[in-house]
């Protein structure tokens, strides 16, 4: 019976870690994209330059978010395998 509880606790811990990873990844991505958006809005940039700045900011933000997501989940997996 205790085995079922441990399994459930592990599943709950994994769910919490996934949600944490997603939330922090979105927050980091937004924080990386914000300067590009601010730059595009503050300096009345022309159409193609504005689009390039926004696309570049979006790509950097997405890359940072994915990096954060993978990093958090890998760290959790390593700790789980070590028995922590």
PyMOL CGO cylinders between C-alpha atoms (Angstrom):
from pymol import cmd
from pymol.cgo import CYLINDER

trace = [
    CYLINDER, 0.00, 0.00, 0.00, 2.80, 2.42, 0.76, 0.3, 1, 1, 1, 1, 1, 1,
    CYLINDER, 2.80, 2.42, 0.76, 4.09, 1.83, -2.73, 0.3, 1, 1, 1, 1, 1, 1,
    CYLINDER, 4.09, 1.83, -2.73, 0.94, 3.43, -4.18, 0.3, 1, 1, 1, 1, 1, 1,
    CYLINDER, 0.94, 3.43, -4.18, 1.34, 6.49, -2.00, 0.3, 1, 1, 1, 1, 1, 1,
    CYLINDER, 1.34, 6.49, -2.00, 4.95, 6.96, -3.01, 0.3, 1, 1, 1, 1, 1, 1,
    CYLINDER, 4.95, 6.96, -3.01, 4.02, 6.59, -6.63, 0.3, 1, 1, 1, 1, 1, 1,
    CYLINDER, 4.02, 6.59, -6.63, 1.25, 9.16, -6.25, 0.3, 1, 1, 1, 1, 1, 1,
    CYLINDER, 1.25, 9.16, -6.25, 3.58, 11.56, -4.42, 0.3, 1, 1, 1, 1, 1, 1,
    CYLINDER, 3.58, 11.56, -4.42, 6.14, 11.19, -7.19, 0.3, 1, 1, 1, 1, 1, 1,
    CYLINDER, 6.14, 11.19, -7.19, 3.48, 11.91, -9.80, 0.3, 1, 1, 1, 1, 1, 1,
    CYLINDER, 3.48, 11.91, -9.80, 2.34, 14.99, -7.88, 0.3, 1, 1, 1, 1, 1, 1,
    CYLINDER, 2.34, 14.99, -7.88, 5.93, 16.20, -7.54, 0.3, 1, 1, 1, 1, 1, 1,
    CYLINDER, 5.93, 16.20, -7.54, 6.45, 15.71, -11.25, 0.3, 1, 1, 1, 1, 1, 1,
    CYLINDER, 6.45, 15.71, -11.25, 3.27, 17.64, -12.06, 0.3, 1, 1, 1, 1, 1, 1,
    CYLINDER, 3.27, 17.64, -12.06, 4.33, 20.53, -9.82, 0.3, 1, 1, 1, 1, 1, 1,
    CYLINDER, 4.33, 20.53, -9.82, 7.77, 20.57, -11.43, 0.3, 1, 1, 1, 1, 1, 1,
    CYLINDER, 7.77, 20.57, -11.43, 6.33, 20.60, -14.96, 0.3, 1, 1, 1, 1, 1, 1,
    CYLINDER, 6.33, 20.60, -14.96, 4.02, 23.50, -14.12, 0.3, 1, 1, 1, 1, 1, 1,
    CYLINDER, 4.02, 23.50, -14.12, 6.90, 25.36, -12.47, 0.3, 1, 1, 1, 1, 1, 1,
    CYLINDER, 6.90, 25.36, -12.47, 9.08, 24.78, -15.53, 0.3, 1, 1, 1, 1, 1, 1,
    CYLINDER, 9.08, 24.78, -15.53, 6.36, 26.02, -17.89, 0.3, 1, 1, 1, 1, 1, 1,
    CYLINDER, 6.36, 26.02, -17.89, 5.55, 29.13, -15.85, 0.3, 1, 1, 1, 1, 1, 1,
    CYLINDER, 5.55, 29.13, -15.85, 9.19, 30.14, -15.43, 0.3, 1, 1, 1, 1, 1, 1,
    CYLINDER, 9.19, 30.14, -15.43, 9.90, 29.43, -19.11, 0.3, 1, 1, 1, 1, 1, 1,
    CYLINDER, 9.90, 29.43, -19.11, 7.04, 31.71, -20.18, 0.3, 1, 1, 1, 1, 1, 1,
    CYLINDER, 7.04, 31.71, -20.18, 8.18, 34.41, -17.75, 0.3, 1, 1, 1, 1, 1, 1,
    CYLINDER, 8.18, 34.41, -17.75, 11.77, 34.23, -19.00, 0.3, 1, 1, 1, 1, 1, 1,
    CYLINDER, 11.77, 34.23, -19.00, 10.66, 34.29, -22.62, 0.3, 1, 1, 1, 1, 1, 1,
    CYLINDER, 10.66, 34.29, -22.62, 8.52, 37.36, -21.97, 0.3, 1, 1, 1, 1, 1, 1,
    CYLINDER, 8.52, 37.36, -21.97, 11.36, 39.08, -20.12, 0.3, 1, 1, 1, 1, 1, 1,
    CYLINDER, 11.36, 39.08, -20.12, 13.72, 38.45, -23.04, 0.3, 1, 1, 1, 1, 1, 1,
    CYLINDER, 13.72, 38.45, -23.04, 11.13, 39.62, -25.61, 0.3, 1, 1, 1, 1, 1, 1,
    CYLINDER, 11.13, 39.62, -25.61, 10.18, 42.78, -23.66, 0.3, 1, 1, 1, 1, 1, 1,
    CYLINDER, 10.18, 42.78, -23.66, 13.27, 44.85, -24.64, 0.3, 1, 1, 1, 1, 1, 1,
    CYLINDER, 13.27, 44.85, -24.64, 12.65, 44.13, -28.33, 0.3, 1, 1, 1, 1, 1, 1,
    CYLINDER, 12.65, 44.13, -28.33, 9.03, 45.20, -28.00, 0.3, 1, 1, 1, 1, 1, 1,
    CYLINDER, 9.03, 45.20, -28.00, 10.03, 48.29, -26.05, 0.3, 1, 1, 1, 1, 1, 1,
    CYLINDER, 10.03, 48.29, -26.05, 12.64, 49.15, -28.68, 0.3, 1, 1, 1, 1, 1, 1,
    CYLINDER, 12.64, 49.15, -28.68, 10.12, 48.76, -31.50, 0.3, 1, 1, 1, 1, 1, 1,
    CYLINDER, 10.12, 48.76, -31.50, 7.54, 50.92, -29.72, 0.3, 1, 1, 1, 1, 1, 1,
    CYLINDER, 7.54, 50.92, -29.72, 9.88, 53.59, -28.36, 0.3, 1, 1, 1, 1, 1, 1,
    CYLINDER, 9.88, 53.59, -28.36, 11.80, 54.33, -31.56, 0.3, 1, 1, 1, 1, 1, 1,
    CYLINDER, 11.80, 54.33, -31.56, 9.21, 54.67, -34.30, 0.3, 1, 1, 1, 1, 1, 1,
    CYLINDER, 9.21, 54.67, -34.30, 10.95, 52.06, -36.48, 0.3, 1, 1, 1, 1, 1, 1,
    CYLINDER, 10.95, 52.06, -36.48, 10.06, 51.49, -40.13, 0.3, 1, 1, 1, 1, 1, 1,
    CYLINDER, 10.06, 51.49, -40.13, 8.03, 48.44, -41.11, 0.3, 1, 1, 1, 1, 1, 1,
    CYLINDER, 8.03, 48.44, -41.11, 10.78, 46.02, -42.10, 0.3, 1, 1, 1, 1, 1, 1,
    CYLINDER, 10.78, 46.02, -42.10, 13.15, 47.04, -39.29, 0.3, 1, 1, 1, 1, 1, 1,
    CYLINDER, 13.15, 47.04, -39.29, 10.34, 46.85, -36.76, 0.3, 1, 1, 1, 1, 1, 1,
    CYLINDER, 10.34, 46.85, -36.76, 9.38, 43.39, -37.98, 0.3, 1, 1, 1, 1, 1, 1,
    CYLINDER, 9.38, 43.39, -37.98, 13.02, 42.22, -37.83, 0.3, 1, 1, 1, 1, 1, 1,
    CYLINDER, 13.02, 42.22, -37.83, 13.42, 43.49, -34.27, 0.3, 1, 1, 1, 1, 1, 1,
    CYLINDER, 13.42, 43.49, -34.27, 10.19, 41.82, -33.15, 0.3, 1, 1, 1, 1, 1, 1,
    CYLINDER, 10.19, 41.82, -33.15, 10.99, 38.53, -34.89, 0.3, 1, 1, 1, 1, 1, 1,
    CYLINDER, 10.99, 38.53, -34.89, 14.50, 38.55, -33.42, 0.3, 1, 1, 1, 1, 1, 1,
    CYLINDER, 14.50, 38.55, -33.42, 13.12, 39.25, -29.95, 0.3, 1, 1, 1, 1, 1, 1,
    CYLINDER, 13.12, 39.25, -29.95, 10.54, 36.50, -30.35, 0.3, 1, 1, 1, 1, 1, 1,
    CYLINDER, 10.54, 36.50, -30.35, 13.19, 34.01, -31.44, 0.3, 1, 1, 1, 1, 1, 1,
    CYLINDER, 13.19, 34.01, -31.44, 15.47, 34.93, -28.54, 0.3, 1, 1, 1, 1, 1, 1,
    CYLINDER, 15.47, 34.93, -28.54, 12.54, 34.76, -26.12, 0.3, 1, 1, 1, 1, 1, 1,
    CYLINDER, 12.54, 34.76, -26.12, 11.44, 31.36, -27.40, 0.3, 1, 1, 1, 1, 1, 1,
    CYLINDER, 11.44, 31.36, -27.40, 14.99, 30.05, -27.22, 0.3, 1, 1, 1, 1, 1, 1,
    CYLINDER, 14.99, 30.05, -27.22, 15.42, 31.29, -23.65, 0.3, 1, 1, 1, 1, 1, 1,
    CYLINDER, 15.42, 31.29, -23.65, 12.07, 29.80, -22.64, 0.3, 1, 1, 1, 1, 1, 1,
    CYLINDER, 12.07, 29.80, -22.64, 12.83, 26.40, -24.14, 0.3, 1, 1, 1, 1, 1, 1,
    CYLINDER, 12.83, 26.40, -24.14, 16.29, 26.43, -22.54, 0.3, 1, 1, 1, 1, 1, 1,
    CYLINDER, 16.29, 26.43, -22.54, 14.71, 27.14, -19.14, 0.3, 1, 1, 1, 1, 1, 1,
    CYLINDER, 14.71, 27.14, -19.14, 12.10, 24.42, -19.58, 0.3, 1, 1, 1, 1, 1, 1,
    CYLINDER, 12.10, 24.42, -19.58, 14.68, 21.78, -20.51, 0.3, 1, 1, 1, 1, 1, 1,
    CYLINDER, 14.68, 21.78, -20.51, 17.07, 22.87, -17.76, 0.3, 1, 1, 1, 1, 1, 1,
    CYLINDER, 17.07, 22.87, -17.76, 14.45, 22.66, -14.99, 0.3, 1, 1, 1, 1, 1, 1,
    CYLINDER, 14.45, 22.66, -14.99, 13.10, 19.30, -16.13, 0.3, 1, 1, 1, 1, 1, 1,
    CYLINDER, 13.10, 19.30, -16.13, 16.57, 17.79, -16.53, 0.3, 1, 1, 1, 1, 1, 1,
    CYLINDER, 16.57, 17.79, -16.53, 17.57, 18.97, -13.07, 0.3, 1, 1, 1, 1, 1, 1,
    CYLINDER, 17.57, 18.97, -13.07, 14.41, 17.45, -11.62, 0.3, 1, 1, 1, 1, 1, 1,
    CYLINDER, 14.41, 17.45, -11.62, 15.08, 14.15, -13.40, 0.3, 1, 1, 1, 1, 1, 1,
    CYLINDER, 15.08, 14.15, -13.40, 18.67, 14.04, -12.12, 0.3, 1, 1, 1, 1, 1, 1,
    CYLINDER, 18.67, 14.04, -12.12, 17.52, 14.67, -8.55, 0.3, 1, 1, 1, 1, 1, 1,
    CYLINDER, 17.52, 14.67, -8.55, 14.77, 12.06, -8.87, 0.3, 1, 1, 1, 1, 1, 1,
    CYLINDER, 14.77, 12.06, -8.87, 17.25, 9.47, -10.11, 0.3, 1, 1, 1, 1, 1, 1,
    CYLINDER, 17.25, 9.47, -10.11, 19.59, 10.23, -7.21, 0.3, 1, 1, 1, 1, 1, 1,
    CYLINDER, 19.59, 10.23, -7.21, 16.72, 9.65, -4.79, 0.3, 1, 1, 1, 1, 1, 1,
    CYLINDER, 16.72, 9.65, -4.79, 16.25, 13.22, -3.53, 0.3, 1, 1, 1, 1, 1, 1,
]
cmd.load_cgo(trace, "trace")
